[in-house]
Amino acid sequence: MTSYPKDVIKDLLEGRLPWQETHQIMSSYKDADRFETYRSIVQEEIDDGDRLVLPIGERLVIVHGEDGLVVRCLCGHRFGDYRTNWKLNARIRVRDSEESLEELYPGRRKCDPRWMEIREFICPGCAAMLEVEAVPPGYPVVFDFLPDLDAFHEHFLGEAPASPE
């Protein structure tokens, strides 16, 4: 099993590797320290004293800071307690008309806005698109998952619990 250096994993995450190398890394068995390497790369991007607890998206992380365990964007914008749906504190663009859907799916490829809408969740701090949902109109904002941080840290990582208590 190949173990990749940190700079290669960082290039992979930032999309700087040629496709052939990216495909090879993605397709091969993961080295035992891959998650720890990934975690250290993400922690380096958090430069304000928060401690990374769990990456949950490309730019979203759960951190332990002065205000407890919160979801934040790598830009520093805080969405609030990790046990609540961070999307409710994001800027949300809803594409629910023929015109707005046409921008994404021109012609006959777009969905029928009477049956589906596209929701784009955008960080108020840096304007990065954080997530997209395609749901029926009126469907509640999806709360993707609520991680058991203590179990993850204790049983998967073999570390002390993530809880600040």
N, C-alpha and C positions, 0 to 999 in steps of 0.2 A: 504494500500500500504506500503510495507516494504522499509525502508530507510537503505542503507548499509553503514557501516563505511568506511572511506577513505582507511584504510589498506586492507579491503576486495576488494574494487574496484581496488586498486593497484595490488593485487595478481591476480585478474581477468585479468587485462591488461597484466601482465607478464606471464600468463599461469601457475600459481602455484596452482590454485584451483583444487580440484578433479572434474571430469567431472559432477557428479551429482549436485554439488553446482553451477558450471559454467552454466549448463543447466537451473537450477532454476532461476538464476539471469537474464540470457538472455531471458528466456521465460516470465518472469513476467513483469507487468507494471513498467515503469521506474519512480523512485522517482523524485520529482520536482527539486532536487538539483544535480542530477546525472551528468549533463554536467559541472556544476561548480566544482564538485569534480574531474571529469576527467581533467578539465582544470588546476586545482591546482596541480595535480599529474604531468602533463606534464611540467608545469612551473617550478617545482622543478628540473627537469632534465636540464633546460636551466639555466646554472649558470654563464653566462658571461654578464649579464646586459640587454640582449634583453628581451622585453616584448612580451609574447605570445599573438597573435591576433586570430589565428585559427589553430587547428590541422587539417591537410589534409591527413594524412596517419599514418601508424604505427610509423614511424620515421621521417615523414615530417611535418613541421609546417610553418606557416606564422608568422613572428615576426616583431616587430617594433624595429629597432636598429638605430645606428648612420647613417647607409646607407639607411634608409627608410624602407618601407615594403618589405620584401624579404622572399623567400622560403629558408629554411635551413633544414639540417638534425639535429637530436638531438646530433650528434657528433660535431656539430659546423660548418660543411662545408656549405658555402653559394652558392646557385644556381642562385641568382639574383632576380631582381624585380618580384614580384608575378604575374604581368600581362603578363609575358612572360613564355613560356613553360620550366619549370625547367628541363625536360628530355633532352633538347638539351645541357645541361651543365653536364650531368651525363656520366659516362662510359657506353657504350652500347655494350652488347654482342648479336650478331645476330646469331641465330641458323637457318641456311638456307641450310644445307646439310644433307644427310642421316646419316652421321657419327655423327654430332653434335646433331641431333634430337634423335638418338639412345640412347644417354646418358640419356635422359629424358623419352623417350617412346620406350622401347625395343620391337623388333619384329614388328608385324603388327599394333600396337596401335598408331604409330606415323603418323603425317600428311604427305602429299605429299609436299616436299619442293618447287615444281613448283607452288603450290597453296597457301601455307601458310608458314610464318616464325615466329619464336618466338624471341621476343626482350626482353632482360633482362636489366633493368636500375639499375646501381650500383653506390653507393655513392663513389666519389673519395677520400673522407676523411676517411671512416671506412670500405669500401668494403661491406657494407650491401646491400642486394638486396631490392630495394625500390618499384619496380613495374615490371610487366611482361605484354607484349602485344602479342597477337596472331593475325597477320594481313596478308593480301595478300602481296607478294613481291612488293616492290616499294611504298607501301601505306605510306602516310606521318605519322610522329610521332604524336600520338594522344595527343591533349591538353585537358585533362580530364574536367576541368571546371575552370571558372573564377568567383570566389565568389564576391558578392556585399558585401564587408566587412562592410560598413557603415550601410546598411539596416539590415544586420544580427545583428550587435551590438545594433542598435537602436530599432528595432522592435521585435527581438527574445529574446535578452538578457536584453533589457531595459537599456542599457548603453550608454555612450557617443560614438559618431562615432569613428571608428578605425583609420581614416586617421590622419596622423601626423600634418596636417595643422591646 
